Amino acid sequence: MLNIIHDPESASLGATVEAFLNRLSGPAAIFVKGKDRSRTRVICTLLHGNEPSGVQAIHQYLSNGITPAVNALFIIGSVQAALTPPLFSHRTLPGKRDLNRCFKPPFEDEQGETAGAILQLIHSVKPEALIDLHNTSGSGPAFGVSINGDTDHLALTSLFTNDLIVTDLRLGAIMELSEREVPTVTIECGGASDTSAKFVAQEGISRYLAAESIHAEPGLDYRVNIFRNPIRLELQPGKHAAYSDTPQPNADITLPKNAERLNYGMVPHEEPLAFLGSEGLEVLTAKDHLGSERLNEFFECREGQLFCKHPIKLFMVTTNAEIAASDCLFYFIGCAD
């Protein structure tokens, strides 16, 4: 279920990331001995098969033959999904669950068993911290996500980016390990096609594994901006999104082709976000971390278009209709939050 590799030689990794993944063939864990063998840090990536920056950066790090400051454990998740042609185009294998929603019981199906094996391995090495590397589903700047905003999590985030979303939402993601005293931060490195995303992953991994200490130093300002409890704007089950500059007759909501430009931006109430179909707002839901419906508090329909009632800040805006339907259209924070 989880292929475990100890201290791989550079020549055995493959010359390319694709060759590397083919040699792994499935979910894998790679141990590399550090200068200090009494401590371990974990890096997880490719929980989604269409998010390549983390595994690209790990392949380069391993190929360079660097000895980390402490033991390093690299966990590479959805290898088969990533290898399904075309390369890095499938978030999950068809008909399979999202692996990054499986890190809570029950661990019954294939993805659950993989998540359970990953958790068991992590607990066995008692790591100092865990970094989970992702790409956003749309183009945009890097940011961190965690369920904990204490100084240790700010220190971890600062190795990669200066922005952190802190959420009380629980979806079964690996970052929820923070509840079990393993400081964990998910790093959204930017879009898979963003040239900066691989650089964010590479530089962050280098800093994370080279540092003598990754814990917060008393009194040090890590200059990380914190955004708390964003809300997910989701489609109701069975509804569909399209991406076009004109309303699409078969879509329940039509967002602009360049919707990614809204990532990380503040949207004023006079700017339309999308075209709505005949059912208007009824196709949408926006529940907060407590399960309360907030849709009508933040959004309204004006002449067939979606507007926010007050300025909001958007994160993780996707232009992938499949992800929009299976996950969410975007995350948002109201200006009063």
VENSULQUI-V463471 format. One record per backbone hydrogen bond with DSSP energy under -0.5 kcal/mol. NH is the residue of the N-H (numbers start at 1). CO is the residue of the C=O. Records with the same first field share a line. If there is no record, write none. Layout:
NH: CO, CO
This chain:
3: 27
5: 3, 29
7: 31
12: 9
13: 10
20: 16
21: 17
22: 18
23: 19
24: 20
25: 21
28: 76
29: 3
30: 74
31: 5, 29
32: 72
35: 68
36: 69
37: 35
39: 36
41: 71
42: 129
43: 73
44: 131
45: 75
46: 133
49: 91
51: 48
56: 52
57: 53
58: 54
59: 55
60: 56
61: 57
62: 58
63: 59
64: 60
65: 62
66: 61
68: 66
69: 209
71: 36, 39
72: 32
73: 41
74: 30, 72
75: 43, 73
76: 28, 74
77: 45, 75
78: 46
79: 77
82: 78
83: 79
84: 80
88: 82
89: 84, 86
90: 81
91: 89
96: 93
99: 97
101: 98
102: 99
103: 172
104: 102
113: 109
114: 110
115: 111
116: 112
117: 113
118: 114
119: 115
120: 116
121: 117
122: 118
123: 119
124: 120
125: 121, 122
126: 122
127: 122
128: 40
129: 40
130: 183
131: 42
132: 185
133: 44, 131
134: 187
136: 190
143: 188
144: 163
145: 186
146: 165
154: 150
155: 151
156: 152
157: 153
158: 154
159: 155, 156
160: 157
161: 157
164: 225
165: 144
166: 164, 227
167: 146, 165
171: 169
176: 173
177: 174
178: 175
179: 176
180: 177
181: 178
182: 177
183: 128, 181
185: 130
186: 145
187: 132
188: 143, 186
189: 134, 187
191: 140
192: 136
194: 191
197: 194
198: 194
199: 195
200: 196
201: 197
202: 198
203: 199
204: 200
205: 201
206: 202
207: 203
208: 204
209: 205
210: 206
211: 207
220: 217
222: 220
225: 162, 223
227: 164
229: 166
231: 332
232: 287
233: 231, 330
234: 232, 285
235: 324
236: 283
239: 236
242: 253
244: 255
251: 248
252: 240
253: 240
254: 275
255: 242, 253
256: 273
259: 256
261: 258
262: 259
263: 260
264: 314
265: 262
267: 265, 312
268: 266
271: 268
272: 270
273: 306
274: 306
275: 254
276: 304
277: 252
280: 277
282: 279
283: 280
284: 281
285: 234
288: 292
291: 288
294: 286
297: 294
298: 294, 295
299: 295
300: 307
302: 300, 305
305: 302
306: 274
307: 300
309: 298
310: 298
312: 267
313: 333
314: 265
315: 331
318: 329
319: 137
321: 319
324: 320
325: 321
326: 322
327: 323
328: 323
329: 233
330: 233
331: 315
332: 231
333: 313
335: 311
337: 334
